[in-house]
């Protein structure tokens, strides 16, 4: 890993979170999806880094992991960290380009922050 590896991991983290936020029904709080779905849209050549980034997000409590009876993990976005997620520069920049997404994020996500 070179000197830009930290930036690369941070960009991958932002991509993972942005791909999940853009979903019609994003997994927040009590709604979980397979952890593998969090990294589905990342290119194959970056899958190893994406798994590391996902583990860092889980360790940082941005993404919550829940074990299931079938043996594979399920993940959801921690509703208490949504404000922190929306402050990430890459996500903020993308939402400013798409006003509809910005409005949907405010309506859906900030109801969890107020609780």
N, CA, C and O atoms as a Tinker XYZ file with bonds, in Angstrom:
   460  protein
     1  N      0.842000   -1.180000    0.000000    73     2
     2  CA     0.000000    0.000000    0.000000    64     1     3
     3  C      0.883000    1.238000    0.000000    63     2     4     5
     4  O      1.854000    1.323000    0.752000    81     3
     5  N      0.544000    2.172000   -0.829000    73     3     6
     6  CA     1.345000    3.367000   -1.001000    64     5     7
     7  C      0.921000    4.484000   -0.080000    63     6     8     9
     8  O      0.116000    4.273000    0.828000    81     7
     9  N      1.453000    5.674000   -0.303000    73     7    10
    10  CA     1.141000    6.808000    0.555000    64     9    11
    11  C     -0.303000    7.275000    0.421000    63    10    12    13
    12  O     -0.813000    7.936000    1.325000    81    11
    13  N     -0.975000    6.953000   -0.679000    73    11    14
    14  CA    -2.359000    7.380000   -0.865000    64    13    15
    15  C     -3.371000    6.347000   -0.397000    63    14    16    17
    16  O     -4.563000    6.487000   -0.669000    81    15
    17  N     -2.914000    5.304000    0.308000    73    15    18
    18  CA    -3.810000    4.228000    0.690000    64    17    19
    19  C     -4.900000    4.705000    1.650000    63    18    20    21
    20  O     -6.034000    4.232000    1.568000    81    19
    21  N     -4.580000    5.642000    2.569000    73    19    22
    22  CA    -5.595000    6.143000    3.491000    64    21    23
    23  C     -6.692000    6.894000    2.737000    63    22    24    25
    24  O     -7.878000    6.718000    3.017000    81    23
    25  N     -6.292000    7.728000    1.785000    73    23    26
    26  CA    -7.263000    8.456000    0.986000    64    25    27
    27  C     -8.106000    7.477000    0.182000    63    26    28    29
    28  O     -9.318000    7.653000    0.056000    81    27
    29  N     -7.475000    6.460000   -0.354000    73    27    30
    30  CA    -8.175000    5.458000   -1.132000    64    29    31
    31  C     -9.230000    4.753000   -0.273000    63    30    32    33
    32  O    -10.363000    4.573000   -0.720000    81    31
    33  N     -8.878000    4.358000    0.939000    73    31    34
    34  CA    -9.822000    3.702000    1.848000    64    33    35
    35  C    -10.948000    4.666000    2.209000    63    34    36    37
    36  O    -12.110000    4.262000    2.268000    81    35
    37  N    -10.619000    5.936000    2.452000    73    35    38
    38  CA   -11.662000    6.916000    2.777000    64    37    39
    39  C    -12.627000    7.104000    1.608000    63    38    40    41
    40  O    -13.835000    7.230000    1.808000    81    39
    41  N    -12.088000    7.123000    0.385000    73    39    42
    42  CA   -12.952000    7.231000   -0.794000    64    41    43
    43  C    -13.851000    6.010000   -0.935000    63    42    44    45
    44  O    -15.024000    6.133000   -1.288000    81    43
    45  N    -13.304000    4.839000   -0.659000    73    43    46
    46  CA   -14.101000    3.614000   -0.742000    64    45    47
    47  C    -15.188000    3.617000    0.324000    63    46    48    49
    48  O    -16.316000    3.200000    0.058000    81    47
    49  N    -14.864000    4.080000    1.525000    73    47    50
    50  CA   -15.877000    4.184000    2.584000    64    49    51
    51  C    -17.018000    5.096000    2.131000    63    50    52    53
    52  O    -18.192000    4.771000    2.309000    81    51
    53  N    -16.662000    6.233000    1.546000    73    51    54
    54  CA   -17.677000    7.169000    1.066000    64    53    55
    55  C    -18.517000    6.535000   -0.039000    63    54    56    57
    56  O    -19.732000    6.727000   -0.079000    81    55
    57  N    -17.879000    5.779000   -0.936000    73    55    58
    58  CA   -18.625000    5.106000   -2.005000    64    57    59
    59  C    -19.592000    4.069000   -1.446000    63    58    60    61
    60  O    -20.731000    3.963000   -1.900000    81    59
    61  N    -19.133000    3.306000   -0.460000    73    59    62
    62  CA   -19.997000    2.295000    0.164000    64    61    63
    63  C    -21.224000    2.965000    0.767000    63    62    64    65
    64  O    -22.352000    2.541000    0.518000    81    63
    65  N    -21.006000    4.009000    1.559000    73    63    66
    66  CA   -22.113000    4.690000    2.229000    64    65    67
    67  C    -23.033000    5.380000    1.229000    63    66    68    69
    68  O    -24.253000    5.363000    1.398000    81    67
    69  N    -22.465000    5.984000    0.193000    73    67    70
    70  CA   -23.278000    6.674000   -0.804000    64    69    71
    71  C    -24.150000    5.688000   -1.571000    63    70    72    73
    72  O    -25.319000    5.974000   -1.832000    81    71
    73  N    -23.603000    4.535000   -1.934000    73    71    74
    74  CA   -24.390000    3.525000   -2.638000    64    73    75
    75  C    -25.556000    3.038000   -1.786000    63    74    76    77
    76  O    -26.632000    2.753000   -2.311000    81    75
    77  N    -25.352000    2.943000   -0.503000    73    75    78
    78  CA   -26.430000    2.481000    0.383000    64    77    79
    79  C    -27.464000    3.587000    0.589000    63    78    80    81
    80  O    -28.664000    3.315000    0.595000    81    79
    81  N    -27.014000    4.819000    0.756000    73    79    82
    82  CA   -27.942000    5.934000    0.972000    64    81    83
    83  C    -28.839000    6.154000   -0.242000    63    82    84    85
    84  O    -29.998000    6.543000   -0.097000    81    83
    85  N    -28.306000    5.907000   -1.439000    73    83    86
    86  CA   -29.078000    6.140000   -2.663000    64    85    87
    87  C    -30.182000    5.106000   -2.879000    63    86    88    89
    88  O    -31.021000    5.297000   -3.759000    81    87
    89  N    -30.210000    4.034000   -2.119000    73    87    90
    90  CA   -31.240000    3.007000   -2.293000    64    89    91
    91  C    -32.622000    3.577000   -1.969000    63    90    92    93
    92  O    -32.752000    4.533000   -1.204000    81    91
    93  N    -33.639000    2.975000   -2.562000    73    91    94
    94  CA   -35.015000    3.414000   -2.300000    64    93    95
    95  C    -35.396000    3.162000   -0.841000    63    94    96    97
    96  O    -36.037000    4.005000   -0.213000    81    95
    97  N    -35.009000    2.020000   -0.306000    73    95    98
    98  CA   -35.259000    1.700000    1.102000    64    97    99
    99  C    -33.932000    1.348000    1.765000    63    98   100   101
   100  O    -33.611000    0.168000    1.908000    81    99
   101  N    -33.171000    2.332000    2.163000    73    99   102
   102  CA   -31.854000    2.037000    2.743000    64   101   103
   103  C    -31.971000    1.321000    4.092000    63   102   104   105
   104  O    -32.907000    1.572000    4.851000    81   103
   105  N    -31.031000    0.441000    4.383000    73   103   106
   106  CA   -31.065000   -0.288000    5.658000    64   105   107
   107  C    -30.587000    0.598000    6.804000    63   106   108   109
   108  O    -29.387000    0.791000    6.999000    81   107
   109  N    -31.527000    1.122000    7.544000    73   107   110
   110  CA   -31.202000    1.983000    8.675000    64   109   111
   111  C    -31.857000    1.404000    9.914000    63   110   112   113
   112  O    -33.012000    0.980000    9.880000    81   111
   113  N    -31.118000    1.391000   10.995000    73   111   114
   114  CA   -31.596000    0.994000   12.316000    64   113   115
   115  C    -32.075000   -0.457000   12.333000    63   114   116   117
   116  O    -31.246000   -1.356000   12.469000    81   115
   117  N    -33.362000   -0.721000   12.202000    73   115   118
   118  CA   -33.886000   -2.079000   12.329000    64   117   119
   119  C    -33.953000   -2.835000   11.013000    63   118   120   121
   120  O    -34.243000   -4.032000   11.018000    81   119
   121  N    -33.699000   -2.192000    9.902000    73   119   122
   122  CA   -33.745000   -2.867000    8.599000    64   121   123
   123  C    -32.322000   -3.264000    8.218000    63   122   124   125
   124  O    -31.442000   -2.409000    8.121000    81   123
   125  N    -32.096000   -4.559000    8.002000    73   123   126
   126  CA   -30.764000   -5.067000    7.702000    64   125   127
   127  C    -30.731000   -5.729000    6.330000    63   126   128   129
   128  O    -31.739000   -6.255000    5.856000    81   127
   129  N    -29.553000   -5.696000    5.695000    73   127   130
   130  CA   -29.306000   -6.445000    4.466000    64   129   131
   131  C    -27.979000   -7.184000    4.635000    63   130   132   133
   132  O    -27.233000   -6.920000    5.578000    81   131
   133  N    -27.693000   -8.086000    3.743000    73   131   134
   134  CA   -26.434000   -8.821000    3.796000    64   133   135
   135  C    -25.272000   -7.830000    3.712000    63   134   136   137
   136  O    -25.321000   -6.872000    2.941000    81   135
   137  N    -24.245000   -8.062000    4.493000    73   135   138
   138  CA   -23.074000   -7.175000    4.486000    64   137   139
   139  C    -22.404000   -7.152000    3.115000    63   138   140   141
   140  O    -21.791000   -6.152000    2.742000    81   139
   141  N    -22.517000   -8.242000    2.367000    73   139   142
   142  CA   -21.930000   -8.282000    1.026000    64   141   143
   143  C    -22.581000   -7.278000    0.089000    63   142   144   145
   144  O    -21.931000   -6.785000   -0.833000    81   143
   145  N    -23.846000   -6.969000    0.308000    73   143   146
   146  CA   -24.536000   -6.000000   -0.545000    64   145   147
   147  C    -23.989000   -4.588000   -0.373000    63   146   148   149
   148  O    -24.161000   -3.748000   -1.256000    81   147
   149  N    -23.338000   -4.318000    0.740000    73   147   150
   150  CA   -22.752000   -2.997000    0.966000    64   149   151
   151  C    -21.594000   -2.739000    0.011000    63   150   152   153
   152  O    -21.301000   -1.590000   -0.318000    81   151
   153  N    -20.932000   -3.814000   -0.438000    73   151   154
   154  CA   -19.767000   -3.627000   -1.311000    64   153   155
   155  C    -20.013000   -4.128000   -2.728000    63   154   156   157
   156  O    -19.062000   -4.258000   -3.499000    81   155
   157  N    -21.247000   -4.411000   -3.091000    73   155   158
   158  CA   -21.566000   -4.929000   -4.428000    64   157   159
   159  C    -21.180000   -3.974000   -5.549000    63   158   160   161
   160  O    -20.710000   -4.434000   -6.589000    81   159
   161  N    -21.355000   -2.682000   -5.387000    73   159   162
   162  CA   -21.128000   -1.724000   -6.472000    64   161   163
   163  C    -19.678000   -1.260000   -6.588000    63   162   164   165
   164  O    -19.364000   -0.417000   -7.428000    81   163
   165  N    -18.809000   -1.793000   -5.768000    73   163   166
   166  CA   -17.388000   -1.447000   -5.825000    64   165   167
   167  C    -16.735000   -2.337000   -6.887000    63   166   168   169
   168  O    -17.026000   -3.532000   -6.941000    81   167
   169  N    -15.854000   -1.778000   -7.740000    73   167   170
   170  CA   -15.204000   -2.596000   -8.766000    64   169   171
   171  C    -14.436000   -3.782000   -8.174000    63   170   172   173
   172  O    -13.936000   -3.710000   -7.052000    81   171
   173  N    -14.351000   -4.857000   -8.932000    73   171   174
   174  CA   -13.704000   -6.101000   -8.476000    64   173   175
   175  C    -12.270000   -5.877000   -8.010000    63   174   176   177
   176  O    -11.833000   -6.484000   -7.032000    81   175
   177  N    -11.543000   -5.017000   -8.697000    73   175   178
   178  CA   -10.135000   -4.809000   -8.344000    64   177   179
   179  C     -9.981000   -4.134000   -6.983000    63   178   180   181
   180  O     -8.898000   -4.160000   -6.397000    81   179
   181  N    -11.055000   -3.532000   -6.479000    73   179   182
   182  CA   -11.009000   -2.857000   -5.177000    64   181   183
   183  C    -11.771000   -3.613000   -4.095000    63   182   184   185
   184  O    -11.958000   -3.088000   -2.998000    81   183
   185  N    -12.216000   -4.837000   -4.383000    73   183   186
   186  CA   -13.017000   -5.589000   -3.422000    64   185   187
   187  C    -12.268000   -5.836000   -2.106000    63   186   188   189
   188  O    -12.868000   -5.765000   -1.034000    81   187
   189  N    -10.969000   -6.123000   -2.179000    73   187   190
   190  CA   -10.190000   -6.343000   -0.956000    64   189   191
   191  C    -10.164000   -5.094000   -0.083000    63   190   192   193
   192  O    -10.372000   -5.168000    1.128000    81   191
   193  N     -9.909000   -3.952000   -0.705000    73   191   194
   194  CA    -9.920000   -2.685000    0.036000    64   193   195
   195  C    -11.320000   -2.366000    0.539000    63   194   196   197
   196  O    -11.478000   -1.798000    1.619000    81   195
   197  N    -12.339000   -2.728000   -0.239000    73   195   198
   198  CA   -13.720000   -2.459000    0.172000    64   197   199
   199  C    -14.083000   -3.263000    1.418000    63   198   200   201
   200  O    -14.783000   -2.763000    2.298000    81   199
   201  N    -13.610000   -4.500000    1.495000    73   199   202
   202  CA   -13.877000   -5.310000    2.693000    64   201   203
   203  C    -13.183000   -4.713000    3.912000    63   202   204   205
   204  O    -13.741000   -4.704000    5.009000    81   203
   205  N    -11.957000   -4.211000    3.713000    73   203   206
   206  CA   -11.243000   -3.549000    4.815000    64   205   207
   207  C    -11.990000   -2.289000    5.246000    63   206   208   209
   208  O    -12.133000   -2.018000    6.438000    81   207
   209  N    -12.464000   -1.523000    4.263000    73   207   210
   210  CA   -13.200000   -0.290000    4.570000    64   209   211
   211  C    -14.494000   -0.614000    5.318000    63   210   212   213
   212  O    -14.861000    0.092000    6.257000    81   211
   213  N    -15.185000   -1.679000    4.903000    73   211   214
   214  CA   -16.422000   -2.080000    5.582000    64   213   215
   215  C    -16.125000   -2.480000    7.023000    63   214   216   217
   216  O    -16.884000   -2.135000    7.928000    81   215
   217  N    -15.032000   -3.203000    7.244000    73   215   218
   218  CA   -14.656000   -3.580000    8.612000    64   217   219
   219  C    -14.361000   -2.345000    9.459000    63   218   220   221
   220  O    -14.725000   -2.294000   10.634000    81   219
   221  N    -13.698000   -1.348000    8.862000    73   219   222
   222  CA   -13.405000   -0.110000    9.599000    64   221   223
   223  C    -14.700000    0.632000    9.943000    63   222   224   225
   224  O    -14.827000    1.191000   11.032000    81   223
   225  N    -15.658000    0.636000    9.013000    73   223   226
   226  CA   -16.940000    1.286000    9.282000    64   225   227
   227  C    -17.690000    0.557000   10.396000    63   226   228   229
   228  O    -18.356000    1.191000   11.214000    81   227
   229  N    -17.584000   -0.759000   10.429000    73   227   230
   230  CA   -18.225000   -1.539000   11.496000    64   229   231
   231  C    -17.535000   -1.266000   12.821000    63   230   232   233
   232  O    -18.204000   -1.091000   13.839000    81   231
   233  N    -16.191000   -1.226000   12.827000    73   231   234
   234  CA   -15.452000   -0.921000   14.057000    64   233   235
   235  C    -15.743000    0.489000   14.561000    63   234   236   237
   236  O    -15.734000    0.732000   15.768000    81   235
   237  N    -16.000000    1.418000   13.640000    73   235   238
   238  CA   -16.301000    2.794000   14.024000    64   237   239
   239  C    -17.766000    3.018000   14.352000    63   238   240   241
   240  O    -18.185000    4.154000   14.572000    81   239
   241  N    -18.551000    1.945000   14.387000    73   239   242
   242  CA   -19.988000    1.966000   14.714000    64   241   243
   243  C    -20.821000    2.789000   13.740000    63   242   244   245
   244  O    -21.935000    3.194000   14.070000    81   243
   245  N    -20.287000    3.042000   12.530000    73   243   246
   246  CA   -21.075000    3.728000   11.505000    64   245   247
   247  C    -22.050000    2.728000   10.897000    63   246   248   249
   248  O    -23.188000    3.069000   10.574000    81   247
   249  N    -21.590000    1.493000   10.746000    73   247   250
   250  CA   -22.434000    0.402000   10.280000    64   249   251
   251  C    -22.534000   -0.611000   11.409000    63   250   252   253
   252  O    -21.532000   -0.976000   12.025000    81   251
   253  N    -23.750000   -1.057000   11.669000    73   251   254
   254  CA   -23.974000   -2.042000   12.720000    64   253   255
   255  C    -24.087000   -3.421000   12.089000    63   254   256   257
   256  O    -24.718000   -3.585000   11.045000    81   255
   257  N    -23.480000   -4.399000   12.719000    73   255   258
   258  CA   -23.508000   -5.763000   12.212000    64   257   259
   259  C    -24.339000   -6.625000   13.140000    63   258   260   261
   260  O    -24.256000   -6.509000   14.363000    81   259
   261  N    -25.133000   -7.483000   12.547000    73   259   262
   262  CA   -25.996000   -8.382000   13.310000    64   261   263
   263  C    -25.796000   -9.781000   12.742000    63   262   264   265
   264  O    -25.843000   -9.976000   11.528000    81   263
   265  N    -25.576000  -10.741000   13.614000    73   263   266
   266  CA   -25.438000  -12.107000   13.117000    64   265   267
   267  C    -26.826000  -12.694000   12.891000    63   266   268   269
   268  O    -27.789000  -12.323000   13.563000    81   267
   269  N    -26.913000  -13.604000   11.946000    73   267   270
   270  CA   -28.197000  -14.223000   11.658000    64   269   271
   271  C    -28.123000  -15.716000   11.945000    63   270   272   273
   272  O    -27.038000  -16.265000   12.132000    81   271
   273  N    -29.255000  -16.357000   11.978000    73   271   274
   274  CA   -29.312000  -17.787000   12.274000    64   273   275
   275  C    -28.661000  -18.616000   11.176000    63   274   276   277
   276  O    -28.191000  -19.725000   11.430000    81   275
   277  N    -28.632000  -18.090000    9.969000    73   275   278
   278  CA   -28.071000  -18.839000    8.847000    64   277   279
   279  C    -26.554000  -18.750000    8.791000    63   278   280   281
   280  O    -25.935000  -19.425000    7.968000    81   279
   281  N    -25.948000  -17.952000    9.627000    73   279   282
   282  CA   -24.502000  -17.928000    9.718000    64   281   283
   283  C    -23.812000  -16.760000    9.053000    63   282   284   285
   284  O    -22.634000  -16.528000    9.327000    81   283
   285  N    -24.480000  -16.012000    8.194000    73   283   286
   286  CA   -23.830000  -14.877000    7.560000    64   285   287
   287  C    -24.321000  -13.598000    8.223000    63   286   288   289
   288  O    -25.422000  -13.547000    8.771000    81   287
   289  N    -23.490000  -12.574000    8.165000    73   287   290
   290  CA   -23.807000  -11.335000    8.853000    64   289   291
   291  C    -24.730000  -10.432000    8.056000    63   290   292   293
   292  O    -24.722000  -10.428000    6.825000    81   291
   293  N    -25.517000   -9.676000    8.781000    73   291   294
   294  CA   -26.355000   -8.664000    8.163000    64   293   295
   295  C    -25.938000   -7.329000    8.747000    63   294   296   297
   296  O    -25.511000   -7.243000    9.899000    81   295
   297  N    -26.068000   -6.286000    7.934000    73   295   298
   298  CA   -25.599000   -4.967000    8.350000    64   297   299
   299  C    -26.678000   -3.912000    8.126000    63   298   300   301
   300  O    -27.569000   -4.079000    7.293000    81   299
   301  N    -26.580000   -2.833000    8.882000    73   299   302
   302  CA   -27.439000   -1.673000    8.685000    64   301   303
   303  C    -26.646000   -0.433000    9.087000    63   302   304   305
   304  O    -25.644000   -0.518000    9.797000    81   303
   305  N    -27.114000    0.708000    8.619000    73   303   306
   306  CA   -26.476000    1.966000    8.979000    64   305   307
   307  C    -26.940000    2.349000   10.384000    63   306   308   309
   308  O    -28.129000    2.281000   10.693000    81   307
   309  N    -26.007000    2.745000   11.216000    73   307   310
   310  CA   -26.326000    3.180000   12.570000    64   309   311
   311  C    -27.069000    4.517000   12.486000    63   310   312   313
   312  O    -26.515000    5.510000   12.012000    81   311
   313  N    -28.309000    4.539000   12.944000    73   311   314
   314  CA   -29.132000    5.743000   12.812000    64   313   315
   315  C    -28.577000    6.916000   13.626000    63   314   316   317
   316  O    -28.902000    8.070000   13.344000    81   315
   317  N    -27.764000    6.638000   14.608000    73   315   318
   318  CA   -27.189000    7.715000   15.415000    64   317   319
   319  C    -26.003000    8.396000   14.723000    63   318   320   321
   320  O    -25.566000    9.464000   15.150000    81   319
   321  N    -25.485000    7.779000   13.658000    73   319   322
   322  CA   -24.316000    8.318000   12.958000    64   321   323
   323  C    -24.678000    8.957000   11.619000    63   322   324   325
   324  O    -23.778000    9.296000   10.850000    81   323
   325  N    -25.948000    9.129000   11.319000    73   323   326
   326  CA   -26.352000    9.665000   10.019000    64   325   327
   327  C    -25.849000   11.093000    9.817000    63   326   328   329
   328  O    -25.409000   11.448000    8.723000    81   327
   329  N    -25.911000   11.898000   10.850000    73   327   330
   330  CA   -25.389000   13.260000   10.743000    64   329   331
   331  C    -23.916000   13.272000   10.392000    63   330   332   333
   332  O    -23.471000   14.089000    9.585000    81   331
   333  N    -23.153000   12.364000   10.998000    73   331   334
   334  CA   -21.726000   12.238000   10.712000    64   333   335
   335  C    -21.494000   11.770000    9.268000    63   334   336   337
   336  O    -20.577000   12.244000    8.598000    81   335
   337  N    -22.325000   10.844000    8.800000    73   335   338
   338  CA   -22.203000   10.329000    7.433000    64   337   339
   339  C    -22.446000   11.450000    6.428000    63   338   340   341
   340  O    -21.722000   11.569000    5.439000    81   339
   341  N    -23.452000   12.262000    6.676000    73   339   342
   342  CA   -23.804000   13.321000    5.729000    64   341   343
   343  C    -22.789000   14.465000    5.716000    63   342   344   345
   344  O    -22.843000   15.325000    4.837000    81   343
   345  N    -21.868000   14.486000    6.676000    73   343   346
   346  CA   -20.812000   15.503000    6.689000    64   345   347
   347  C    -19.587000   15.081000    5.886000    63   346   348   349
   348  O    -18.674000   15.883000    5.693000    81   347
   349  N    -19.551000   13.833000    5.412000    73   347   350
   350  CA   -18.428000   13.362000    4.600000    64   349   351
   351  C    -18.427000   14.161000    3.302000    63   350   352   353
   352  O    -19.454000   14.232000    2.627000    81   351
   353  N    -17.287000   14.767000    2.936000    73   351   354
   354  CA   -17.257000   15.669000    1.768000    64   353   355
   355  C    -17.769000   15.060000    0.463000    63   354   356   357
   356  O    -18.478000   15.730000   -0.288000    81   355
   357  N    -17.423000   13.805000    0.180000    73   355   358
   358  CA   -17.861000   13.182000   -1.070000    64   357   359
   359  C    -19.389000   13.027000   -1.106000    63   358   360   361
   360  O    -20.012000   13.203000   -2.154000    81   359
   361  N    -19.973000   12.702000    0.024000    73   359   362
   362  CA   -21.430000   12.532000    0.081000    64   361   363
   363  C    -22.113000   13.883000    0.008000    63   362   364   365
   364  O    -23.122000   14.030000   -0.681000    81   363
   365  N    -21.575000   14.872000    0.710000    73   363   366
   366  CA   -22.145000   16.221000    0.669000    64   365   367
   367  C    -22.101000   16.781000   -0.757000    63   366   368   369
   368  O    -23.064000   17.394000   -1.219000    81   367
   369  N    -20.983000   16.568000   -1.445000    73   367   370
   370  CA   -20.824000   17.055000   -2.822000    64   369   371
   371  C    -21.845000   16.388000   -3.752000    63   370   372   373
   372  O    -22.449000   17.053000   -4.595000    81   371
   373  N    -22.032000   15.086000   -3.597000    73   371   374
   374  CA   -22.969000   14.365000   -4.464000    64   373   375
   375  C    -24.412000   14.808000   -4.213000    63   374   376   377
   376  O    -25.183000   14.972000   -5.158000    81   375
   377  N    -24.777000   15.001000   -2.952000    73   375   378
   378  CA   -26.154000   15.399000   -2.651000    64   377   379
   379  C    -26.452000   16.818000   -3.123000    63   378   380   381
   380  O    -27.602000   17.124000   -3.436000    81   379
   381  N    -25.460000   17.682000   -3.182000    73   379   382
   382  CA   -25.693000   19.033000   -3.703000    64   381   383
   383  C    -25.980000   19.018000   -5.192000    63   382   384   385
   384  O    -26.693000   19.887000   -5.694000    81   383
   385  N    -25.427000   18.031000   -5.914000    73   383   386
   386  CA   -25.686000   17.912000   -7.347000    64   385   387
   387  C    -27.085000   17.383000   -7.638000    63   386   388   389
   388  O    -27.634000   17.632000   -8.712000    81   387
   389  N    -27.662000   16.657000   -6.688000    73   387   390
   390  CA   -28.971000   16.031000   -6.884000    64   389   391
   391  C    -29.934000   16.529000   -5.795000    63   390   392   393
   392  O    -30.001000   15.931000   -4.721000    81   391
   393  N    -30.680000   17.614000   -6.054000    73   391   394
   394  CA   -31.546000   18.186000   -5.018000    64   393   395
   395  C    -32.642000   17.232000   -4.552000    63   394   396   397
   396  O    -33.060000   17.293000   -3.396000    81   395
   397  N    -33.116000   16.349000   -5.439000    73   395   398
   398  CA   -34.140000   15.378000   -5.040000    64   397   399
   399  C    -33.587000   14.426000   -3.987000    63   398   400   401
   400  O    -34.258000   14.126000   -2.999000    81   399
   401  N    -32.360000   13.951000   -4.202000    73   399   402
   402  CA   -31.733000   13.053000   -3.230000    64   401   403
   403  C    -31.506000   13.773000   -1.905000    63   402   404   405
   404  O    -31.703000   13.193000   -0.837000    81   403
   405  N    -31.096000   15.024000   -1.975000    73   403   406
   406  CA   -30.869000   15.796000   -0.750000    64   405   407
   407  C    -32.160000   15.925000    0.056000    63   406   408   409
   408  O    -32.147000   15.770000    1.277000    81   407
   409  N    -33.269000   16.206000   -0.618000    73   407   410
   410  CA   -34.560000   16.318000    0.061000    64   409   411
   411  C    -34.980000   14.980000    0.666000    63   410   412   413
   412  O    -35.464000   14.929000    1.797000    81   411
   413  N    -34.792000   13.893000   -0.096000    73   411   414
   414  CA   -35.158000   12.572000    0.402000    64   413   415
   415  C    -34.319000   12.186000    1.616000    63   414   416   417
   416  O    -34.825000   11.585000    2.563000    81   415
   417  N    -33.040000   12.534000    1.582000    73   415   418
   418  CA   -32.163000   12.245000    2.713000    64   417   419
   419  C    -32.642000   12.991000    3.956000    63   418   420   421
   420  O    -32.717000   12.420000    5.044000    81   419
   421  N    -32.963000   14.263000    3.785000    73   419   422
   422  CA   -33.444000   15.043000    4.934000    64   421   423
   423  C    -34.731000   14.452000    5.496000    63   422   424   425
   424  O    -34.873000   14.312000    6.711000    81   423
   425  N    -35.673000   14.103000    4.616000    73   423   426
   426  CA   -36.953000   13.569000    5.074000    64   425   427
   427  C    -36.804000   12.213000    5.758000    63   426   428   429
   428  O    -37.366000   11.992000    6.830000    81   427
   429  N    -36.053000   11.310000    5.143000    73   427   430
   430  CA   -35.946000    9.954000    5.667000    64   429   431
   431  C    -34.965000    9.838000    6.819000    63   430   432   433
   432  O    -35.264000    9.202000    7.829000    81   431
   433  N    -33.797000   10.447000    6.676000    73   431   434
   434  CA   -32.738000   10.187000    7.626000    64   433   435
   435  C    -32.820000   11.050000    8.872000    63   434   436   437
   436  O    -32.499000   10.583000    9.965000    81   435
   437  N    -33.235000   12.273000    8.734000    73   435   438
   438  CA   -33.222000   13.125000    9.915000    64   437   439
   439  C    -34.365000   12.846000   10.868000    63   438   440   441
   440  O    -34.363000   13.342000   11.995000    81   439
   441  N    -35.350000   12.055000   10.437000    73   439   442
   442  CA   -36.366000   11.635000   11.405000    64   441   443
   443  C    -35.743000   10.682000   12.417000    63   442   444   445
   444  O    -36.185000   10.623000   13.564000    81   443
   445  N    -34.703000    9.924000   11.998000    73   443   446
   446  CA   -34.011000    9.026000   12.921000    64   445   447
   447  C    -33.095000    9.801000   13.849000    63   446   448   449
   448  O    -32.903000    9.407000   15.000000    81   447
   449  N    -32.522000   10.902000   13.364000    73   447   450
   450  CA   -31.588000   11.679000   14.175000    64   449   451
   451  C    -32.336000   12.364000   15.314000    63   450   452   453
   452  O    -31.794000   12.505000   16.410000    81   451
   453  N    -33.574000   12.791000   15.068000    73   451   454
   454  CA   -34.343000   13.509000   16.082000    64   453   455
   455  C    -34.760000   12.616000   17.237000    63   454   456   457
   456  O    -35.008000   13.101000   18.341000    81   455
   457  N    -34.838000   11.316000   16.990000    73   455   458
   458  CA   -35.294000   10.390000   18.041000    64   457   459
   459  C    -34.311000   10.279000   19.169000    63   458   460
   460  O    -34.549000    9.542000   20.125000    81   459
